[in-house]
């Protein structure tokens, strides 16, 4: 049996997802069936994002404020990769410090159950930012990205921190998007998007045939 698939984006099979976050030892409320509604998945992701935000330990001397302060335009944009299936919970903090911005941000305590991820910045001039990420294990095949992002910028003698708990969830998959059992081979094709000064020169990649049952 041969089965052709046009691959336009990364697809993840949303299988059974009754699970707990074993890294932190805390139960994670994940939809227990693959056919859980998108509303349930969204609610689960939103609760998870809020949980990550609550795990943030502010640096000594930092206090929470309500919303983005004046002059902190560099922190207006979410530093993560946010799409329509990403839940975000945000808090704002400020502190007086003469320490280098990067040292303050990268010294943030690692949250319970998470691992330190990447850090990056936009440079060393006034108005630039520094971000530190922390990552939790994915849960089942529904919560596929779970992060805390701490981003700072300097305003005079103060440092402003934007803290984002983010969880990306996989939408419910229609049955006709799943590979049925018994398929012996699949053919993957990918058509690059047509953009640029001369989109007619964009050529599709050659098809790839997969016959390994484990990969299928």
C-alpha positions as a Markdown table, in Angstrom:
| # | Residue | x | y | z |
|---|---|---|---|---|
| 1 | Unk | 0.0 | 0.0 | 0.0 |
| 2 | Unk | 1.4 | 3.4 | -0.9 |
| 3 | Unk | 0.4 | 6.6 | 0.8 |
| 4 | Unk | 1.3 | 10.1 | -0.5 |
| 5 | Unk | 1.5 | 13.1 | 1.9 |
| 6 | Unk | 2.2 | 16.7 | 1.1 |
| 7 | Unk | 4.2 | 18.0 | 4.1 |
| 8 | Unk | 3.7 | 21.8 | 4.5 |
| 9 | Unk | 4.5 | 22.0 | 8.2 |
| 10 | Unk | 5.8 | 20.0 | 11.0 |
| 11 | Unk | 3.0 | 17.7 | 12.2 |
| 12 | Unk | 2.9 | 16.0 | 15.5 |
| 13 | Unk | 0.6 | 13.1 | 16.3 |
| 14 | Unk | -1.4 | 14.0 | 19.4 |
| 15 | Unk | -1.5 | 10.6 | 21.2 |
| 16 | Unk | -2.7 | 9.7 | 24.6 |
| 17 | Unk | -1.5 | 12.5 | 27.0 |
| 18 | Unk | -2.3 | 11.5 | 30.5 |
| 19 | Unk | 0.9 | 12.4 | 32.2 |
| 20 | Unk | 2.7 | 14.2 | 35.0 |
| 21 | Unk | 5.7 | 16.5 | 35.1 |
| 22 | Unk | 8.0 | 13.9 | 36.6 |
| 23 | Unk | 10.9 | 16.4 | 36.7 |
| 24 | Unk | 9.2 | 18.6 | 39.3 |
| 25 | Unk | 7.0 | 15.8 | 40.8 |
| 26 | Unk | 3.9 | 17.9 | 40.2 |
| 27 | Unk | 0.9 | 16.6 | 38.3 |
| 28 | Unk | 0.2 | 18.4 | 35.0 |
| 29 | Unk | -3.5 | 18.5 | 34.0 |
| 30 | Unk | -3.2 | 17.2 | 30.4 |
| 31 | Unk | -6.1 | 16.1 | 28.3 |
| 32 | Unk | -6.4 | 12.4 | 28.8 |
| 33 | Unk | -7.5 | 11.5 | 25.3 |
| 34 | Unk | -6.2 | 12.3 | 21.8 |
| 35 | Unk | -9.6 | 13.6 | 20.8 |
| 36 | Unk | -9.7 | 16.3 | 23.6 |
| 37 | Unk | -11.1 | 19.5 | 22.2 |
| 38 | Unk | -8.9 | 22.4 | 21.3 |
| 39 | Unk | -10.6 | 24.4 | 24.1 |
| 40 | Unk | -9.5 | 21.8 | 26.7 |
| 41 | Unk | -6.0 | 21.9 | 25.2 |
| 42 | Unk | -5.8 | 25.7 | 25.3 |
| 43 | Unk | -7.0 | 25.7 | 28.9 |
| 44 | Unk | -4.4 | 23.2 | 29.9 |
| 45 | Unk | -1.7 | 25.2 | 28.2 |
| 46 | Unk | -2.8 | 28.4 | 29.8 |
| 47 | Unk | -2.7 | 26.8 | 33.3 |
| 48 | Unk | 0.7 | 25.4 | 32.5 |
| 49 | Unk | 2.1 | 28.8 | 31.4 |
| 50 | Unk | 0.8 | 30.4 | 34.6 |
| 51 | Unk | 2.5 | 27.6 | 36.6 |
| 52 | Unk | 5.8 | 28.4 | 35.0 |
| 53 | Unk | 5.4 | 32.1 | 35.7 |
| 54 | Unk | 4.7 | 31.3 | 39.4 |
| 55 | Unk | 8.0 | 29.4 | 39.5 |
| 56 | Unk | 10.0 | 32.6 | 38.8 |
| 57 | Unk | 12.2 | 33.7 | 41.7 |
| 58 | Unk | 12.9 | 37.4 | 41.4 |
| 59 | Unk | 16.5 | 38.7 | 42.0 |
| 60 | Unk | 17.2 | 40.2 | 45.4 |
| 61 | Unk | 15.8 | 43.8 | 45.6 |
| 62 | Unk | 13.3 | 43.3 | 42.7 |
| 63 | Unk | 9.7 | 44.1 | 43.2 |
| 64 | Unk | 6.7 | 43.4 | 40.9 |
| 65 | Unk | 5.0 | 46.3 | 39.0 |
| 66 | Unk | 1.7 | 46.4 | 37.1 |
| 67 | Unk | 2.5 | 46.4 | 33.4 |
| 68 | Unk | 5.2 | 47.7 | 31.2 |
| 69 | Unk | 6.7 | 50.9 | 32.6 |
| 70 | Unk | 7.3 | 54.1 | 30.5 |
| 71 | Unk | 10.6 | 53.9 | 28.6 |
| 72 | Unk | 10.8 | 50.1 | 28.5 |
| 73 | Unk | 9.8 | 50.0 | 24.8 |
| 74 | Unk | 12.6 | 47.5 | 24.2 |
| 75 | Unk | 10.5 | 44.9 | 26.2 |
| 76 | Unk | 7.2 | 45.5 | 24.3 |
| 77 | Unk | 7.7 | 42.4 | 22.1 |
| 78 | Unk | 7.5 | 38.9 | 23.4 |
| 79 | Unk | 11.0 | 37.4 | 23.2 |
| 80 | Unk | 9.7 | 33.9 | 22.5 |
| 81 | Unk | 8.4 | 32.2 | 19.3 |
| 82 | Unk | 4.7 | 32.8 | 19.9 |
| 83 | Unk | 2.0 | 31.4 | 17.6 |
| 84 | Unk | -1.7 | 31.0 | 17.7 |
| 85 | Unk | -1.4 | 27.8 | 19.9 |
| 86 | Unk | 1.0 | 29.4 | 22.5 |
| 87 | Unk | -0.4 | 30.4 | 25.9 |
| 88 | Unk | 1.5 | 33.2 | 27.6 |
| 89 | Unk | 1.4 | 34.6 | 31.1 |
| 90 | Unk | 3.5 | 37.7 | 31.8 |
| 91 | Unk | 4.7 | 39.7 | 34.9 |
| 92 | Unk | 6.9 | 42.8 | 35.2 |
| 93 | Unk | 9.5 | 43.6 | 37.8 |
| 94 | Unk | 12.0 | 46.4 | 38.5 |
| 95 | Unk | 15.1 | 46.8 | 40.6 |
| 96 | Unk | 17.8 | 49.3 | 41.3 |
| 97 | Unk | 21.2 | 47.9 | 40.3 |
| 98 | Unk | 24.5 | 49.0 | 38.9 |
| 99 | Unk | 25.4 | 45.4 | 37.9 |
| 100 | Unk | 25.7 | 44.6 | 34.2 |
| 101 | Unk | 22.4 | 43.7 | 32.7 |
| 102 | Unk | 23.6 | 40.3 | 31.4 |
| 103 | Unk | 24.9 | 39.3 | 34.8 |
| 104 | Unk | 21.6 | 40.2 | 36.5 |
| 105 | Unk | 19.5 | 38.2 | 34.0 |
| 106 | Unk | 21.7 | 35.2 | 33.7 |
| 107 | Unk | 21.9 | 34.9 | 37.5 |
| 108 | Unk | 18.2 | 34.3 | 37.8 |
| 109 | Unk | 17.6 | 31.1 | 39.8 |
| 110 | Unk | 16.6 | 28.0 | 37.8 |
| 111 | Unk | 13.0 | 27.2 | 38.4 |
| 112 | Unk | 12.0 | 23.9 | 40.0 |
| 113 | Unk | 11.9 | 21.1 | 37.5 |
| 114 | Unk | 13.4 | 23.2 | 34.7 |
| 115 | Unk | 16.7 | 23.3 | 33.0 |
| 116 | Unk | 18.6 | 26.4 | 32.0 |
| 117 | Unk | 18.3 | 27.0 | 28.3 |
| 118 | Unk | 19.8 | 29.6 | 26.0 |
| 119 | Unk | 20.6 | 33.3 | 26.7 |
| 120 | Unk | 20.9 | 36.0 | 24.1 |
| 121 | Unk | 20.9 | 39.7 | 23.8 |
| 122 | Unk | 20.6 | 42.6 | 21.3 |
| 123 | Unk | 23.9 | 44.3 | 22.1 |
| 124 | Unk | 25.4 | 46.5 | 24.7 |
| 125 | Unk | 24.0 | 50.0 | 24.0 |
| 126 | Unk | 21.2 | 51.7 | 26.0 |
| 127 | Unk | 17.8 | 50.2 | 25.2 |
| 128 | Unk | 19.2 | 46.8 | 24.4 |
| 129 | Unk | 17.9 | 43.6 | 26.1 |
| 130 | Unk | 19.1 | 40.4 | 27.5 |
| 131 | Unk | 17.0 | 37.2 | 27.7 |
| 132 | Unk | 17.5 | 33.9 | 29.6 |
| 133 | Unk | 15.3 | 30.9 | 28.9 |
| 134 | Unk | 14.4 | 27.9 | 31.1 |
| 135 | Unk | 12.8 | 24.8 | 29.8 |
| 136 | Unk | 10.6 | 22.1 | 31.1 |
| 137 | Unk | 10.1 | 18.6 | 29.6 |
| 138 | Unk | 7.3 | 18.3 | 27.1 |
| 139 | Unk | 4.2 | 16.5 | 28.3 |
| 140 | Unk | 2.8 | 13.7 | 26.1 |
| 141 | Unk | 2.4 | 15.0 | 22.6 |
| 142 | Unk | 0.2 | 17.9 | 23.5 |
| 143 | Unk | 2.3 | 20.3 | 25.4 |
| 144 | Unk | 5.3 | 20.5 | 23.1 |
| 145 | Unk | 7.1 | 23.6 | 24.3 |
| 146 | Unk | 7.2 | 24.7 | 28.0 |
| 147 | Unk | 9.4 | 27.7 | 28.9 |
| 148 | Unk | 10.0 | 30.6 | 31.2 |
| 149 | Unk | 11.7 | 33.6 | 29.5 |
| 150 | Unk | 13.3 | 36.3 | 31.6 |
| 151 | Unk | 14.2 | 39.5 | 29.6 |
| 152 | Unk | 15.7 | 42.6 | 31.0 |
| 153 | Unk | 16.6 | 46.1 | 29.9 |
| 154 | Unk | 18.2 | 49.0 | 31.7 |
| 155 | Unk | 16.4 | 52.3 | 32.4 |
| 156 | Unk | 18.9 | 54.7 | 34.1 |
| 157 | Unk | 19.9 | 53.2 | 37.4 |
| 158 | Unk | 17.1 | 50.6 | 37.2 |
| 159 | Unk | 16.7 | 47.3 | 35.5 |
| 160 | Unk | 13.2 | 46.3 | 34.2 |
| 161 | Unk | 12.5 | 42.6 | 33.8 |
| 162 | Unk | 9.7 | 41.1 | 31.7 |
| 163 | Unk | 9.0 | 37.5 | 32.7 |
| 164 | Unk | 6.9 | 35.2 | 30.3 |
| 165 | Unk | 5.6 | 31.7 | 31.1 |
| 166 | Unk | 4.9 | 30.1 | 27.7 |
| 167 | Unk | 3.4 | 26.8 | 26.7 |
| 168 | Unk | 2.7 | 25.7 | 23.1 |
| 169 | Unk | 0.0 | 23.1 | 22.6 |
| 170 | Unk | -0.8 | 20.9 | 19.6 |
| 171 | Unk | -4.3 | 21.3 | 18.1 |
| 172 | Unk | -6.6 | 18.3 | 17.7 |
| 173 | Unk | -5.7 | 16.3 | 14.7 |
| 174 | Unk | -8.4 | 15.4 | 12.2 |
| 175 | Unk | -8.5 | 11.7 | 11.6 |
| 176 | Unk | -7.8 | 12.1 | 7.9 |
| 177 | Unk | -4.4 | 13.7 | 8.8 |
| 178 | Unk | -3.2 | 10.5 | 10.5 |
| 179 | Unk | -1.4 | 7.7 | 8.7 |
| 180 | Unk | -3.6 | 4.6 | 8.8 |
| 181 | Unk | -2.2 | 1.3 | 10.1 |
| 182 | Unk | -0.8 | -1.1 | 7.5 |
| 183 | Unk | 0.9 | 1.5 | 5.3 |
| 184 | Unk | 4.1 | 0.1 | 3.9 |
| 185 | Unk | 5.6 | 3.3 | 2.5 |
| 186 | Unk | 4.9 | 7.0 | 2.4 |
| 187 | Unk | 6.2 | 9.7 | 0.1 |
| 188 | Unk | 7.0 | 13.1 | 1.6 |
| 189 | Unk | 7.0 | 16.2 | -0.6 |
| 190 | Unk | 7.6 | 19.8 | 0.3 |
| 191 | Unk | 6.9 | 22.9 | -1.8 |
| 192 | Unk | 9.0 | 25.9 | -0.6 |
| 193 | Unk | 7.0 | 29.1 | -0.3 |
| 194 | Unk | 7.0 | 31.3 | -3.3 |
| 195 | Unk | 8.4 | 34.7 | -2.4 |
| 196 | Unk | 11.3 | 37.0 | -3.2 |
| 197 | Unk | 12.1 | 39.0 | -6.3 |
| 198 | Unk | 11.8 | 36.0 | -8.6 |
| 199 | Unk | 9.4 | 33.5 | -7.1 |
| 200 | Unk | 9.2 | 31.5 | -10.3 |
| 201 | Unk | 12.8 | 30.3 | -9.7 |
| 202 | Unk | 11.7 | 28.5 | -6.5 |
| 203 | Unk | 11.8 | 24.7 | -7.2 |
| 204 | Unk | 10.3 | 22.0 | -5.0 |
| 205 | Unk | 12.5 | 19.5 | -3.2 |
| 206 | Unk | 12.8 | 16.0 | -4.5 |
| 207 | Unk | 10.3 | 13.6 | -2.9 |
| 208 | Unk | 11.5 | 11.3 | -0.1 |
| 209 | Unk | 10.2 | 7.8 | 0.2 |
| 210 | Unk | 10.1 | 6.3 | 3.7 |
| 211 | Unk | 9.7 | 2.5 | 4.2 |
| 212 | Unk | 11.0 | 1.9 | 7.7 |
| 213 | Unk | 7.9 | 1.0 | 9.8 |
| 214 | Unk | 9.4 | 2.7 | 12.9 |
| 215 | Unk | 9.7 | 6.1 | 11.0 |
| 216 | Unk | 6.2 | 5.7 | 9.5 |
